[in-house]
Amino acid sequence: MYTSLRPVLLARRYTFAFLFIALCLFAVIPMEQGQAQATGQKPQQPDQTAPDSGGPGGDTGVIAVPRKKDVPEDAPPPAPAAPAEPKVKNPEELGAVSLRLEVPEVTVDVGVLLEKTHQFVPGLKPDNFKVYEDGVEQKVIGFKRVEAPITALMVCEFASNGYWWIKGNDMINAAYAFMQQLRPQDYVALMTYDMRTQIVTDFTQDKGQLLSALNTLQIPGFSETNVFDALYESIDRLERIDGQKYIILIGTGRDTFSKLTFDKILARVKSTHNITIFTISTGGALRAMTEGRGGMDSAIRDMDYLQADNEMKTFSSLTGGMSFFPRFAGEMPEIFGDINANIRSKYEIVYRPTNPKQDGTYRKLRVALVDQEGQPLKFQDQKHKPLKYDIITRDGYRAKQAVE
C-alpha cells in the first residue's frame, strides 16, 4: 500500500519555521529592554484612562496594592510631641535690654550755721565733709548745694489781754509775712494758744488755705497765754514726723497760767531732736512807748516782758534757731527772709552705704567738717577770733526692708 510522504514533510517544515520565529523573538525582546534602560526610558504601560467615548477602560496592566501593617486593635495612640520652648525676644524698638541690681544710695541734707549769728556757711567743698554710718566712714559720691523744702508749725499767741488788738495785729503781720515766702513744696500748719491750744489748720501745701485760716482769727476768747503748755504740745506733735522740723513761735512770750514750769519745758526743749525753734516777739512798738513810766505795775510788767524775752531767746538758742524782736511791721519781710535763707540752704551729700543689707535696721549718721589735712575745720572772724558752728542734719535713717 502506497502512502504519500508530502504531508509529513510539510509538517516538519512548518515546525522548524515556528521554532525559528520563536528563537528570533526571544533574542529581540532582551535587546529592546536593554536599550530602554540605557536611554532612561520606561517601558510603555497600557493606557488605563477611560476612552473619549465614555466606555469602559482596558482591563490590562499591573495594579500595585500596598500591604497594610499589622497594628493591634487595642494599641494606645502615640504620645503628643513636646511643645517647643518659646523664644523671648525684645521689641525691635528697644534693642538689647539688661537688668542690673545696684546698692541703694543714701541722701543726707546738711546745714552748717554759725553758732553766734545763725548764718549759713557757704563755699564748703566735698572734701570738707566726712560722713559716718554706724561709726564707719562712707565714701561721698555726690555733693551739691540745694534749697530744701521746709516742714514748719506756726504757733501764734491769740489772747484777749491788754491792748490785744495791737499785739494781735503784730501776730497777723508776722504770720502773713512768713506765708508770703512759702514755696509749693513746703508743709505748714497753724496752731493758736491762749488758755488752751487749737489747731486752726493741719499741715498743708496750700497757701490759700493757710491765709483763709489766718483770716478767721478775729476775736480771742481768753486772756491767759500758756506758752509753756503750747510749746510742749507742739514738740510732741512734731516729733511724730520724720526729718528736720521747725517751730515758728509768734507771741509776747509771757506765760500766765501753764501747768508746766519753766524748768520742765526747758528740759523738754533740750531733749528735742531735729526740731529748730524760731521766735518772733509781738507788741514791740507798744512796749517801746510804755517802758520806764514808773510805778509798781509798770515795773512788774516791764520785768515780765524782759523775762519773756530771755525765755524766747533760750528756746531758740538751744535748738539752733534765731530770736527777733521787731517794733514795726516793715521789719517782718526782712526777718523772715533771714529765716528762710538759714533753714532752706543745705548741702546735699550722696553716698552708697558700705552695709548693703536691706534688713530694715536703723543706721546712725554723723557728719563732721574737716580741712584739707583731715583736721577739724575751724572758722575765724575778721579779728581772727574762732567762730563756733552747728551741723544740722538728721540723726540716722532706716534701711529698706527686703521684699520676700
C-alpha positions, 0 to 999 in steps of 0.5 A: 500500500502506497502512502504519500510522504508530502504531508509529513514533510510539510509538517516538519517544515512548518515546525522548524519555521515556528521554532525559528520565529520563536528563537528570533523573538526571544533574542529581540525582546532582551535587546529592546529592554536593554536599550530602554534602560540605557536611554532612561526610558520606561517601558510603555504601560497600557493606557488605563484612562477611560476612552473619549467615548465614555466606555469602559477602560482596558482591563490590562496592566499591573495594579500595585496594592500596598500591604497594610501593617499589622497594628493591634486593635487595642494599641494606645495612640502615640504620645503628643510631641513636646511643645517647643520652648518659646523664644523671648525676644525684645521689641525691635524698638528697644534693642538689647535690654539688661537688668542690673541690681545696684546698692541703694544710695543714701541722701543726707541734707546738711546745714552748717550755721554759725553758732553766734549769728545763725548764718549759713556757711557757704563755699564748703567743698566735698572734701570738707565733709566726712560722713559716718554710718554706724561709726564707719566712714562712707565714701561721698559720691555726690555733693551739691548745694540745694534749697530744701523744702521746709516742714514748719508749725506756726504757733501764734499767741491769740489772747484777749489781754491788754491792748490785744488788738495791737499785739494781735495785729503784730501776730497777723503781720508776722504770720502773713509775712512768713506765708508770703515766702512759702514755696509749693513744696513746703508743709505748714500748719497753724496752731493758736494758744491762749488758755488752751491750744487749737489747731486752726489748720493741719499741715498743708501745701496750700497757701490759700488755705493757710491765709483763709485760716489766718483770716478767721482769727478775729476775736480771742476768747481768753486772756491767759497765754500758756506758752509753756503748755503750747510749746510742749504740745507742739514738740510732741506733735512734731516729733511724730514726723520724720526729718528736720522740723521747725517751730515758728513761735509768734507771741509776747512770750509771757506765760500766765497760767501753764501747768508746766514750769519753766524748768520742765519745758526747758528740759523738754526743749533740750531733749528735742531732736531735729526740731529748730525753734524760731521766735518772733516777739509781738507788741514791740512798738507798744512796749517801746512807748510804755517802758520806764513810766514808773510805778509798781505795775509798770515795773512788774510788767516791764520785768515780765516782758524782759523775762519773756524775752530771755525765755524766747531767746533760750528756746531758740538758742538751744535748738539752733534757731534765731530770736527777733524782736521787731517794733514795726511791721516793715521789719517782718519781710526782712526777718523772715527772709533771714529765716528762710535763707538759714533753714532752706540752704543745705548741702546735699551729700550722696553716698552708697552705704558700705552695709548693703543689707536691706534688713530694715535696721536703723543706721546712725549718721554723723557728719563732721567738717574737716580741712584739707589735712583731715583736721577739724575745720575751724572758722575765724572772724575778721579779728581772727577770733574762732567762730563756733558752728552747728551741723544740722542734719538728721540723726540716722535713717532706716534701711529698706526692708527686703521684699520676700 
